[in-house]
Amino acid sequence: MSILTTGHQREAFASGAFLRVVNWHNTPQSERATLRAELAWYAERHDPVLPEDLDRLFETGQWGKAKPGFIPVFYDGYLNNATVAAPVCDELGITAWFFPPTGFLSVDPEQQREYADAHHITLVDEERNQPTLAMTWDDLEVISRRHVVAAHTANHAQARHIVTAEDVQREVLEPVRLITEVTGTRPPAFAWLFGTPFDPSSVAGRAVLDAGIRYAVSNTAYQRIAD
Amino acid sequence: MSSPTPTSELASRPAEDVQAVSALCGTRILEREGIAMFVALHDARPGHHLHVRDAFGVAEGARLAVLFDHYERGLAAEGVDAALSESGAKGEVPSEADPDPDIDPTGAAGLIDVLVVLSDQHLRARTELSP
């Protein structure tokens, strides 16, 4: 059964195979108070989930946590994820997952606005004219000391556009290598633009497996794809 | 021993006007708000199957499935009404199968709609500052 059906989703839920996630993109300074209040609300009711917690569940069927788990997730490598989201999580003692498209971090600041507009990275009005829009690689290294860094391609790519060996190298293997080099840890998870699920028969799916990723993250599911 | 009790958000009554909630969810600003989602866990490794043995997780899951059914029915009714008004066809229900990726790059717009409404009502943070 395809996982992209209501039948599969319902069956998973009914068996207890579900997870709470909260996905953010921009976390501008103007919304800092709201972000902090909401994260505190979630943290009061839930425990953050780490990759090893997922590993434990998949291997033993047990969460082993005091409260229901949740994952706060920050997508797309915005500078405000480094200057607002990560510090707020640190204040609250929450471990979050960050999914930066590595190309955004590698583009010169003068070109980041144009890059964002061309790669489905939406900017908020109050920050559009900032001199820098993406976090730096140094920011990511600092984030990785307390949080999970996962992969989200290089140039915010869709799985269906991964066709050639060059596509695989550029959008899967190289961003995984860069994140591993900077953070010291291979990213445990990978997500595509538009959140399509893992397909082991596709070039994209095989690439993610070859990159040593354990969890494929999509709009509707977290899938364990490798040991 | 009594069964574990789902969290208060899961135990709350489902929204009666699913279509109204769905419309409200459509006004959320995805790029700056935290979007809550219940997602499935799936073991895609050959020969493996996730068997959740956590009693609390299983109890919550049972409740979550009931809520999922409620919101799916509520949105399915909305989808039938929309199809009828747009095309004049009778008795057709929108299909989940194989959407055009140029139109729906997620490949799961209908399923995501159910999850968004479900999660908005039974997971999203309710604070004084939340939109």
Interface residues (C-beta under 8 A of the other chain):
Chain A: I3 L4 T5 T6 H8 Q9 R10 A12 F13 A14 S15 G16 A17 F18 L19 R20 V21 V22 N23 W24 H25 N26 T27 P28 E31 A33 T34 L35 A37 E38 A40 W41 Y42 R45 L54 L57 F58 T60 G61 Q62 W63 P68 P72 T122 V124 Q158 R160 L193 F194 G195 T196 P197 F198 P200 A216 S218 N219 T220 A221 Y222 Q223 R224 I225 A226 D227
Chain B: T7 E9 L30 E31 R32 E33 G34 I35 A36 M37 F38 V39 A40 L41 H42 D43 A44 R45 H48 L50 H51 V52 R53 D54 F56 G57 V58 A59 E60 G61 A62 L64 A65 F68 D69 E72 E96 P101 P105 T106 G107 A108 G110 L111 I112 V114 L115 L123 A125 R126 T127 E128 L129 S130 P131
